[in-house]
């Protein structure tokens, strides 16, 4: 989890202004600011490889964009700004926002010992308040393993263990039309299968 900065509570506007000139990145939750630690080689390598994969994945499909590391996601219900390792948005309104995006369809976090509990816990609770979010992906590069949480037609979500390496779950019926290129499969890390996951 990011380290708490020793500062009083501030407004979202002051956070955004400060972030423009800060030497390190910070995340923001309800007036509190959290400094982000640097990433290790495995983390950076996984994120970079996945960015290239997803960028190629969106070409020729819906007008989607992939962002890595330095773009914020605004989670209005939690009064939060996060820097996901990667995310994808297909909402035209996000094209008009320069400092952050509001409507991610896919969020990917590459886990480390210092961030895993937060990414699986409070941050996931916040992310799933976003109506736009269809998939939340957690990658553990040291194990390696991938957990995918997918919203279903009923609003909850589930994924079951893949019957073979390289595939995970059938696309949910309502998401398939809206998100045809990302509700198909996720490659497993070195042939290891993702664990059962629930998005509820």
N, C-alpha and C positions, 0 to 999 in steps of 0.2 A: 504494500500500500504506500502511496506517496507520503512523504514526511510533512507533518503539519508545520506551516510557517508561523513564526512567533509574531503575529500581527493581529490587530483587532478586526472585527467583522467589517466588511466593506460592501459597497453596492456592486451590482453586476457591471454597471457602467464604469465604475472606478477600476474594477478588475480588468475589463477589456482595455482600458486606456493604459494601465500599468503593464499589461502583457505585451503591448506593442513595443515597449522599450526594455523589458526585463531581459537579463542575460541568460536566464534559464526559464524553462516552461513551468507553468503552474496550472493545476486544475482548481475548480471553484465549486463549492457546495454550500448553498444557503449562507453566504457571507463569509465563509471560511476559505482560505487559500492554502493549497497544498503544493509544495515544490516537488517536481518530478525527478527521480533519480535517473542517471544514465543507464543505457542498455548494454548488455554484453554482446559478444560476437555471435553466439547462437541466436539470440533474440533478433538482432539486426539482420542476420542472414535469412532467417525464416520469414521475417516481415518483408524484406526486399524481394525474395523469390515469389512470395504470394502476391505482392503488388504487381509484379510482371505477369503472373498467371491471370489475375483478375482483370487487369487492364486489357489483355488480349481477349478475355472472355466477353467483355461488353462490346467489343467492336462488332458492328454489323447488326446489333440488337437494338433494344430501346435506348433512348438518349441518356445513358447513365455515365457517372463519373466515379472514379476510384481515388481515394485520398489516403495518404500514408503519414502517420506520426504528427505532422505539424499543423493539421487542420482540426479545429475544435468542433464538437457536436454540442448543441444546446439542448438540454433536457429541461424544458420549461416546468413540468409538474414538480420536479425536484429542485428547481432553481439551481441548476448545475451546468457547468461546462466541463466536458471531458475531452482528452486527446486520445481517441482510440488508436491502436496500432495501425489498423486499416478500417476503412468503411466505404460503402458504396451508396450513392444516392441517385435516384432516377426522377426526383421531383423537380420540375422546372423552377419552382420558387427558390430552391437552393442555389440556382445559378445566379440569382440576384443578390446573394449574401456573400460578402468578401471575407469577413472575419470568422464566420462559423456557419455550420449547416444545421438545419432543424429536422430534416426528414430522412434519416438513414434507413435504407432497407436491409442492409447487412452490416453488422459490426463484428470485427475480429480483434480479439485480444491475444497477444502472445504472452504467456504466463512466465513469471519468475518467482523465486521464493518470497520476494518482498511484496509482490502484487497479487498472487494467486487468490488469497482469501478475500481481498477486496473485490477483485474482478468477478469472483463467483458469488459474492454476497451482496453488499450494499450497492455496488455499481450495477449489477445485474437487475436488482430490484428497481433501480432508477431507469435503466435502459428499457425495460419491458413496459414502462408507462408510455412509451412512444408508440402511437398508433401505426406509424409507418414501418416499424421494425418487424421484419419477417424472419430473420435468422440472426442468431448470436453464436459466434464460433470462438471456442477457447482452445488454444494450442499450447501444449507443453513440450517444448523442444528437447528437454533433457530426458524424457521418458522413452520415446516420444509418443504422444497421443493427441487425438483431436476429439473434442466434444462439440456437438452441434445441437443447438436448441432452435426449434422451428415452430412458428405460429401456425396453428391449424385453422380449418374453417370455423371451428367453434370458438376460436379466440385463445384457447389453450394451445399446448403444443407437445409433440412427442417425437422422438426418434428411437428406433430400435437398432440393435446391433446389426451391422452389415452382414449379409450372407456371404459376401466375398470382399476381398480387399479392393479398395477403390470406389465403393459405392455406399450410400447411406440413405435409406428411406425412399419411399415413393413421394413424388411431389404432392402436396395438399391440393385439393381440387380448386379452391378459390384463389390460392396464391399462384398457381401455375399460369393462369392467363396474365396476371399482373407482373409476374417475375419469372418469365420462362427460362431464363438462363442461369438462375441461381438456386432453383429448387430441384435440381437434378442430382448431382453427386458432388462429394468432396473427396479428394484423394486422401487415403490414409497415410500416415507418416511411416515410411519404411515398411509398409505392408501390415502394420498393426491396426487393429480395428478400433474405431471410436466406441466409447462406452455408451450405454443407454443414457438418454438425456430427456429432460422434460422442461417445457417452457410453459409455465402456468402461473 
